[in-house]
Amino acid sequence: MAQAVRHRSRTDASTAADQRATRLAELLAVTEAGFPVVPAAHAVDYRCSCERIGCPAPAQHPLSFAWQSMATVDSEQVTRWLDLDPEANAVTATGRAHDVLDVPAEAGRLALEQMDQLGIAAGPVAAVGEDRFLFFTTTRSTLDEDEWWTSELDTNPEDVAEHPGIRWHTRGSYVLVPPSRLTDGSPVTWVRGPDQPLPDPLRVLDLLADACTAVGASPAPEHWFIG
């Protein structure tokens, strides 16, 4: 009996080590692409690990209010974070190395089909569960502090009313990246890997806007930024 327990313990430890190694490899693939990341809250029994009553973005927000200054591509720092909190989700700060165009999954799949038919490179694309597709693009942010816009309240450089269903994440925003999971257990996965070249956002925006119109996408709901 004792031998069986020890064997089971060794098996559980080996499985946990394998899972951690897989999660770390996925996260380092993000930083190797040059996307700065920071730890985020994760799901605990269908709730958010932050334990905030009525958390508006469960398992989808950074752990720290200082997330913008903490976001990094340093592999050693990311490894330390995962050692401290093996279950942590991760977000990438947008508007630095990349922007993200965030659309309903149905529109995202349609846009990808159209890009493939037209021979247009989509760049990195991630799926957030079954609900949203994230299209990673070059950033339109500028280093001039007097000239950049924020996407903190789901605004974008164009008129949001002209592009229903689309969120443009740039300076001041973030999105989940693999190996994150939502509170229902749905994973954040790469549809097209982070090693793909980043496309120009305006070209992708046109196709996404057409796809959103085709599927009848409604205006994107508010996205709460909390630490």
C-alpha positions as CSV (number, residue, x, y, z in Angstrom):
1,M,0.0,0.0,0.0
2,A,2.8,2.4,1.0
3,Q,4.7,1.6,-2.2
4,A,1.5,2.3,-4.3
5,V,1.1,5.7,-2.6
6,R,4.8,6.6,-3.2
7,H,4.4,5.5,-6.9
8,R,1.3,7.6,-7.2
9,S,3.1,10.6,-5.6
10,R,6.0,10.3,-8.0
11,T,3.6,10.1,-11.0
12,D,1.7,13.2,-9.8
13,A,4.9,15.1,-9.3
14,S,6.1,14.1,-12.8
15,T,2.8,15.1,-14.3
16,A,3.0,18.5,-12.6
17,A,6.5,19.0,-13.8
18,D,5.6,18.2,-17.3
19,Q,2.6,20.6,-17.2
20,R,4.8,23.3,-15.9
21,A,7.4,22.7,-18.6
22,T,4.7,22.9,-21.3
23,R,3.3,26.1,-19.8
24,L,6.7,27.7,-19.6
25,A,7.5,26.7,-23.2
26,E,4.3,28.3,-24.4
27,L,4.9,31.5,-22.5
28,L,8.5,31.8,-23.6
29,A,7.4,31.4,-27.2
30,V,5.4,34.6,-26.7
31,T,8.4,36.5,-25.2
32,E,10.7,35.2,-28.0
33,A,8.3,36.8,-30.5
34,G,9.1,40.1,-28.7
35,F,5.7,40.4,-26.9
36,P,6.1,41.7,-23.3
37,V,4.1,39.7,-20.8
38,V,3.1,40.0,-17.2
39,P,1.3,37.5,-14.8
40,A,-2.4,37.6,-14.7
41,A,-5.2,36.2,-12.5
42,H,-6.3,32.6,-13.1
43,A,-9.4,30.6,-12.6
44,V,-10.1,28.9,-9.2
45,D,-13.3,26.8,-9.2
46,Y,-14.9,28.9,-11.9
47,R,-14.0,32.1,-10.0
48,C,-11.1,34.6,-10.3
49,S,-8.0,34.0,-8.2
50,C,-8.0,37.7,-7.2
51,E,-11.0,36.9,-4.9
52,R,-12.4,40.4,-5.7
53,I,-16.2,40.3,-5.1
54,G,-17.9,40.7,-8.5
55,C,-14.6,40.8,-10.4
56,P,-15.6,42.3,-13.8
57,A,-12.9,40.4,-15.8
58,P,-12.3,37.0,-13.9
59,A,-9.0,35.4,-14.9
60,Q,-8.5,38.0,-17.6
61,H,-6.6,40.8,-15.8
62,P,-3.0,41.4,-14.5
63,L,-2.2,40.6,-10.9
64,S,-0.6,44.0,-10.3
65,F,-1.6,47.6,-10.8
66,A,2.0,48.1,-12.0
67,W,1.5,45.7,-14.9
68,Q,2.6,48.3,-17.5
69,S,6.0,48.7,-16.0
70,M,6.4,45.0,-15.1
71,A,5.7,43.7,-18.6
72,T,8.9,42.1,-20.0
73,V,10.4,39.7,-22.5
74,D,13.1,38.6,-20.1
75,S,12.9,34.8,-20.0
76,E,14.5,34.5,-16.6
77,Q,12.0,36.9,-15.0
78,V,9.1,35.1,-16.7
79,T,10.4,31.8,-15.4
80,R,10.6,33.2,-11.9
81,W,7.0,34.4,-12.1
82,L,5.8,30.9,-13.2
83,D,7.8,29.3,-10.4
84,L,6.0,31.6,-7.9
85,D,2.6,31.0,-9.3
86,P,2.5,28.0,-11.6
87,E,-1.2,28.4,-12.4
88,A,-1.0,32.1,-13.4
89,N,-2.4,33.3,-16.7
90,A,-0.5,35.8,-18.7
91,V,-1.3,39.0,-20.6
92,T,0.8,40.9,-23.1
93,A,1.0,44.7,-23.0
94,T,-0.1,46.1,-26.4
95,G,1.1,49.2,-28.1
96,R,4.8,48.5,-27.6
97,A,5.9,45.7,-29.9
98,H,2.5,45.1,-31.3
99,D,-1.2,46.0,-31.4
100,V,-4.1,43.6,-31.3
101,L,-7.4,43.7,-33.2
102,D,-9.9,41.7,-31.2
103,V,-13.1,40.4,-32.9
104,P,-15.9,37.9,-32.3
105,A,-14.6,34.3,-33.2
106,E,-17.1,33.9,-36.0
107,A,-15.8,37.0,-37.7
108,G,-12.2,36.0,-37.0
109,R,-12.6,32.6,-38.7
110,L,-14.3,34.2,-41.7
111,A,-11.6,36.8,-42.0
112,L,-8.9,34.1,-41.9
113,E,-10.6,32.2,-44.7
114,Q,-10.7,35.3,-46.8
115,M,-7.0,36.1,-46.1
116,D,-6.0,32.6,-47.1
117,Q,-8.0,32.9,-50.3
118,L,-6.5,36.3,-51.1
119,G,-3.0,35.1,-50.2
120,I,-2.7,37.7,-47.4
121,A,-0.5,36.8,-44.4
122,A,-2.6,37.1,-41.3
123,G,0.3,37.2,-38.8
124,P,-0.1,35.7,-35.3
125,V,-3.7,34.9,-34.4
126,A,-5.0,33.6,-31.0
127,A,-8.4,32.3,-30.0
128,V,-9.8,33.2,-26.6
129,G,-11.9,30.2,-25.8
130,E,-14.9,30.1,-28.2
131,D,-15.7,33.8,-28.1
132,R,-13.0,36.0,-29.5
133,F,-10.1,36.0,-32.0
134,L,-7.0,38.2,-31.5
135,F,-5.1,39.4,-34.6
136,F,-1.6,40.6,-33.7
137,T,-0.3,43.5,-35.9
138,T,2.4,46.1,-35.9
139,T,1.7,49.0,-33.6
140,R,0.6,52.4,-34.6
141,S,1.6,53.9,-31.3
142,T,4.3,56.5,-31.2
143,L,7.0,57.2,-28.7
144,D,5.8,60.8,-28.6
145,E,3.7,61.0,-25.4
146,D,1.7,63.9,-26.9
147,E,0.6,61.9,-29.9
148,W,-0.6,58.5,-28.6
149,W,-4.1,57.3,-28.0
150,T,-5.2,54.9,-25.3
151,S,-7.5,51.9,-25.7
152,E,-8.3,51.8,-22.0
153,L,-12.0,52.1,-22.7
154,D,-12.1,50.1,-25.9
155,T,-11.5,53.1,-28.1
156,N,-9.5,52.9,-31.3
157,P,-7.8,55.3,-33.7
158,E,-10.8,55.2,-36.0
159,D,-14.5,55.8,-35.1
160,V,-15.5,52.8,-33.1
161,A,-19.1,53.1,-34.5
162,E,-17.7,52.4,-38.0
163,H,-16.3,49.0,-36.9
164,P,-18.9,47.2,-34.7
165,G,-17.6,44.2,-32.8
166,I,-13.9,45.2,-33.1
167,R,-11.6,46.3,-30.2
168,W,-8.3,47.8,-31.1
169,H,-5.8,47.2,-28.3
170,T,-2.9,49.6,-28.4
171,R,-1.1,51.7,-25.7
172,G,-2.6,51.2,-22.3
173,S,-4.2,47.9,-23.1
174,Y,-3.5,44.2,-22.8
175,V,-4.8,40.8,-24.0
176,L,-4.5,37.3,-22.8
177,V,-1.9,35.0,-24.4
178,P,-1.3,31.2,-24.2
179,P,-1.1,29.2,-21.9
180,S,-4.0,31.1,-20.2
181,R,-7.4,29.6,-19.4
182,L,-10.8,31.2,-18.8
183,T,-12.9,30.5,-15.8
184,D,-14.9,27.9,-17.7
185,G,-11.7,26.0,-18.5
186,S,-11.5,27.2,-22.1
187,P,-7.9,27.7,-23.3
188,V,-6.3,30.6,-25.0
189,T,-4.6,29.0,-28.0
190,W,-2.6,30.0,-31.1
191,V,-4.5,29.7,-34.4
192,R,-1.4,31.1,-36.2
193,G,1.8,31.1,-34.1
194,P,3.5,34.1,-32.6
195,D,6.5,33.5,-34.8
196,Q,4.6,34.8,-37.8
197,P,5.5,38.3,-39.1
198,L,3.3,41.1,-37.9
199,P,1.1,42.6,-40.6
200,D,0.0,46.2,-40.9
201,P,-3.1,46.8,-38.7
202,L,-5.1,48.9,-41.3
203,R,-5.0,46.2,-43.9
204,V,-6.2,43.6,-41.4
205,L,-8.8,46.1,-40.0
206,D,-10.5,46.4,-43.4
207,L,-10.9,42.6,-43.7
208,L,-12.1,42.3,-40.1
209,A,-14.6,45.1,-40.5
210,D,-16.0,43.4,-43.5
211,A,-16.2,40.0,-41.7
212,C,-17.9,41.6,-38.7
213,T,-20.5,43.2,-40.9
214,A,-21.0,39.8,-42.7
215,V,-21.7,38.0,-39.5
216,G,-23.7,40.8,-38.0
217,A,-21.4,41.4,-35.1
218,S,-22.7,43.8,-32.4
219,P,-20.6,46.5,-30.8
220,A,-17.9,45.1,-28.6
221,P,-18.8,45.2,-24.9
222,E,-16.8,47.2,-22.4
223,H,-13.5,45.7,-21.4
224,W,-12.6,46.4,-17.7
225,F,-9.0,47.2,-16.9
226,I,-8.2,46.3,-13.4
227,G,-5.1,45.3,-11.5
